Amino acid sequence: MSYQYVAVDVTRSSILLVGETLQDLNKQLLSEKGQQIVQQQAIWMYRIESATLVKIQQVIATTGVSFARVTQPAN
């Protein structure tokens, strides 16, 4: 199984950064762009199966709903 790592904003409304590995995501967070993000807001980090992440990104792109809404468990 292939996984990717994502950083989302504290309200879980949007995906801010995506890394192939946790190390890659951490490098992005330590970059100038990543530091600007972290200084503005807290983030959540998740490990997500790659195929699932693609589906999540497609739903967000086509519907505009938040990351939290797309990943919310069905009742």
C-alpha positions as CSV (number, residue, x, y, z in Angstrom):
1,M,0.0,0.0,0.0
2,S,1.3,3.4,-0.9
3,Y,0.7,6.4,1.5
4,Q,1.1,10.1,1.3
5,Y,1.3,12.6,4.0
6,V,-0.8,15.8,4.1
7,A,-0.9,19.0,6.2
8,V,-4.3,20.6,6.5
9,D,-5.3,23.8,8.2
10,V,-6.5,23.7,11.8
11,T,-10.2,23.9,10.8
12,R,-9.5,21.0,8.4
13,S,-11.0,22.9,5.5
14,S,-8.2,22.7,3.0
15,I,-5.1,20.7,2.2
16,L,-2.0,22.9,2.5
17,L,0.9,20.6,1.7
18,V,1.3,17.0,0.4
19,G,4.5,14.9,0.8
20,E,5.4,11.5,-0.6
21,T,6.9,10.6,2.8
22,L,6.7,12.1,6.3
23,Q,10.3,13.3,5.8
24,D,9.3,15.1,2.6
25,L,6.3,16.8,4.4
26,N,8.6,17.8,7.3
27,K,11.1,19.3,4.8
28,Q,8.2,21.3,3.2
29,L,7.1,22.5,6.6
30,L,10.6,23.7,7.3
31,S,10.9,25.5,4.0
32,E,10.2,29.2,3.7
33,K,6.6,28.5,2.4
34,G,6.0,26.0,5.1
35,Q,7.2,28.4,7.8
36,Q,4.8,31.1,6.5
37,I,1.9,28.6,6.8
38,V,2.9,27.4,10.3
39,Q,3.4,31.0,11.6
40,Q,-0.2,31.9,10.4
41,Q,-2.0,28.9,11.8
42,A,-1.8,25.5,13.4
43,I,-2.0,22.4,11.2
44,W,-3.1,18.8,11.3
45,M,-1.0,16.1,9.7
46,Y,-2.4,12.9,8.3
47,R,-1.2,9.8,6.5
48,I,-3.6,8.8,3.8
49,E,-3.5,6.0,1.2
50,S,-2.5,7.6,-2.1
51,A,-5.5,6.4,-4.1
52,T,-7.8,7.7,-1.4
53,L,-6.0,11.1,-1.4
54,V,-6.6,11.4,-5.2
55,K,-10.3,10.8,-4.6
56,I,-10.4,13.3,-1.8
57,Q,-8.7,15.9,-3.9
58,Q,-11.1,15.3,-6.8
59,V,-14.2,15.7,-4.6
60,I,-12.8,18.9,-3.1
61,A,-11.9,20.3,-6.6
62,T,-15.3,19.5,-8.1
63,T,-17.6,20.3,-5.2
64,G,-15.6,22.8,-3.2
65,V,-16.4,21.1,0.1
66,S,-13.9,21.1,3.0
67,F,-11.4,18.3,3.7
68,A,-13.2,17.7,7.0
69,R,-16.5,17.2,5.2
70,V,-15.1,14.8,2.6
71,T,-13.3,12.7,5.2
72,Q,-16.2,12.7,7.7
73,P,-17.3,9.1,8.4
74,A,-20.8,8.2,7.2
75,N,-23.4,8.0,9.9
